[in-house]
Amino acid sequence: MHGTAMLRFSRRWTQSLVWRLAQTILAFAALGLVLSMAEDAPEVDLSHPDLLQLSLEDLRKIKVTTVSRKSESLSGAPAAIYVIRQEDIRRSGINSIPELFRTVPGMEVAQANSHQWAVTVRGFNSVFATKLLVLMDGRSIYTPTFSGVYWEEADTILEDIDRIEVIRGPGATLWGANAVNGVINILSKPANETQGTLISGGGGMEERGFGTVRYGDQLAPNVFYRVYGKYSNRDEFTLTDGRGASDDWWRTQSGFRLDWYPSEADTATLQGDYYFGEVNGQVFRLLSLPFGAFPTQFHGHGEGANVLGRWTHRTSEQSDLSAQVYFDRTDRDFGLGSEVRETFDFDAQHRFPIGPRHEIVWGAGYRYSADEETQTPDFRLTDPKIGLQLFSAFAQDEVTLVSDRFKLTLGAKIEHHDFTGFEWQPSARLAWTPHERHAFWAAVSRAVRTPSRSERTVSFYLEPPVPFSDIRLPILAQARGNPDFGSEDLISYEAGYRVQAHQRLTLDAAAFYNVYDHVAAATALPAELRFAPEPHLFIPATF
């Protein structure tokens, strides 16, 4: 009812909204044109290694790879993209990856407790934001158990991050399901850029202690490596009444990366991580005396390891072939139960030109993810042990309509998931660069969010009917999975404009209109009056 009402209401003011957004972008364009005519930025040698000496115009020429799955200029990328550079990370003084996204325009970041974050873009924020796909060096850290990211487990040495590319908007044509509202790609530096020894550490009232040790060296003239270890310990949060939230945690992590350059055309990478930590927190458990679902303290752990290998063969600036494979294992206790998950993923892509106007990127992938969930009275699954397969293939053609002016990118990805069958996710993107300092882009895309394990098979008890209160009513609510739960759909219309308006001023505006279908919601089922262990009203709900 609520979603239908919102949709009907939106249709009445859609035309006005679109017109206002168009006016905003045109205003930015007019302002950028006036300012850019006032002063021409001087030429700067882009080979200079010190980014602090580059103007904003030159920084816009930084290459990004997430938008089109190939290297391209940030200024000409046909998407709402923002790049967090290593220099930005160093200057921020931030010590965790989730906190870095507070510096990204348009992102929503909230810290739920000492060890959990809610991160999303373009709405639908929660601890498990279901519509944001997150990658670390091409390895997906999006969990299919609850749909979302365990941000407390997404960690690495911040000094080793080369850049973080954040796309606000769908990226499903290249990256697949769950890249609905955005894509985050965390890219680390190659080992040859992290040579020598790094030691850092500190402590305080909230971050009780943290430290990092990293060492990089050269095994052979064309083989480089680095190894690292880090530790962090964070204190509990404080509640509004002054009591501690009992959500303190600690974590240790180690890893390595090896890069081999057997020839000028080939690059091979092998990297891996291992982590272990313990966490405290509260969950709602069903108690018999007093009867009901009450917040209960728990002490849990999280452990995991991953290894990734990647090979790239580059024959020219417009042609390359790459293949990547990784294995990821996680073992975590989330209070109501525990989960062991093992994931195997293989992905390959090929890029090549056809004539002077077409550049083709195509690829295929396979993923197998198996999990085993621990059953408890508070958390049960109809199938506690399951293995899911995902097959995918994509193709994209970048067509140069007018050299250095108009480019049209058409692509589509097809996937087959064991839960939902075949999914089709096409997109069309147009980029217009009337001047080297001005760029317009527009896109129409379709993306889907596949259901999680919990949404189809879970059963757990909800918080008391009167949250944040000591009042306890004789009511018990339970959430149940729906075996017929399907994918959420999105049709997105986007437009944007970028301009280097002045030597020290860059403007970037983006507008979007998203149409969601089959959005997930909880529906109450008929209530039951039960008398054991004491009289109460039982209200089940399903997704």
C-alpha positions, 0 to 999 in steps of 0.5 A: 500500500505504501509503495503503491501510494508513493508511486502514484504520487511520484507520477504527478510531480515527475515532470516538474522534478525532471524539469527542475533537475534539468534546470540545475544541470543547465545552470551548472553548465552556464556557470562553468562556461562563463568561468572557463572563458575567464581564465585558461589553466596553464599546461602542467607536465603530467609525468611529474610524480608529485600530485600536490603540484597538479591542478584540478584540471590535471587531477581530472585526467586520472584514469579510472577503471570501474565505469567501463571496466577499462582505463579511461579518463575520470573527466570523460567517464559517463557516470557519477563517479568520485575517486578517493586518492591516496593523498586524500586518505593521508590528509584525512587522518581517518583510520577505517575504510567506512569512515572514508566515505564520509568525504564522498559527496552523495554518500550516506554513512552512519555508525550503528555501534562500535563495530558496525557501519551503515554505508550506501548511496542514493537511499535505502541505508541500513547496516546491510544496505542491500543495493551497494556492491563493494569490491576489493581488488576485484573480489566481491565482499557483498555477503549473500547471507543478509545482502550487504557488507560486513564493514568491520571485516573490510579492512587493509592498510590504508597506506597501501590503497592506491584509490577508491572509485565510487560510482553513484548509480547502477553498474550491473551491466559490467559488475552484475546483480546487486550493483543497483544504487552504486559500486565501490571498488577499492584498489590497492597499490602494486607491490613495487610501489610499497617497497621498504618498511612502514611502521605506524601506530597510536591509541586513544580513548575510543581507539584504544590501540592500533598498529601497522607493520609492512615490509616490501622488497624485490625478489628478482628484477621483475618480481616484487612483494610486500607483507603486512600485519595490523592490529586494532582495538576499539572501546565500547560506545556510550549510551545516552544514559551514560552506560556503556553499550558493551560493543567493544571489539578487537581485530588482527589481520595479516596479508601479502601481495606479489607482482610479477612482470614476466614481459612488457605485455604481461602482469601476474598478481598473487595476493591474500589476507587472513584476519581474526577478531572478537566482538561484543554486542547485543541481540534479541533473544527469545526468553522464557522467564520473563517471556518475550524477545529481549536484548541479550549480551553476546560475545562472538568472533570473526575469522576469514582468509582469502587468496586471489590471482590475476593475470593480464596480457596487454597487446596494445592500448586498446587491446588486453586479455585478463583472468582472475580467480579467488577463494574466500572463506569466512567463519563468523558468529553474529550473536543469534547463530554462526556462519561458515561460507566458502566462495570460489570465483572465476572471471575473465574479460577481453577488450579489443577494437573493431575498426576505428570506431568500435571498442569491444569489452566482453567477458564471462564468470562463474561463482560457487558459494557454499555456506553452513549456518548454525541453528539455534532457537532464535535463528533457524533456516529451512536449509541450513547448508546450501551451495549456490551457483552464479553464471554470467556473461557480458558484452559492451561496445563503445562507439565513437560517433564523433572523434573526441566529442561523442561516444555511445556505450551499449552493453548488457549482462546476463546472469543465471542465479539458482534463486531467480534464474536468468536476469538481463541487465542492459545499459546505454550511456552517452558522453558528449565532450564539446570542449576539453574542459566540459563534459555532458553524459546521460545513461539509462540502465536496468539493475537487479538485486537478488534475494539473500539467503535470509529473505528466502529461508530464515526465521528469527524473532523481532525486537519488542513492540515498544522499542527503546522502552522498558514496556513489555507487551504480551506480544511476540513477533517473528520474521519468516523467509519467503521461498518465492522471494524474487529479485528487486528491479531498477530502471535508472535514468541519469544525466550529468555535467562536469566542468573545469570552470577555473584553475582552482574550481571544478564543478560536477552535477548529476541528476537521476530518476529511479523507478523501483519494482518488486521492492522488498517489504515485510508483510504481517501474516494472520496473528495467533493467540497462544497460551504457552508458555504464557498467554501472548499474541503471536504475530508472524511476518514474511518478506 
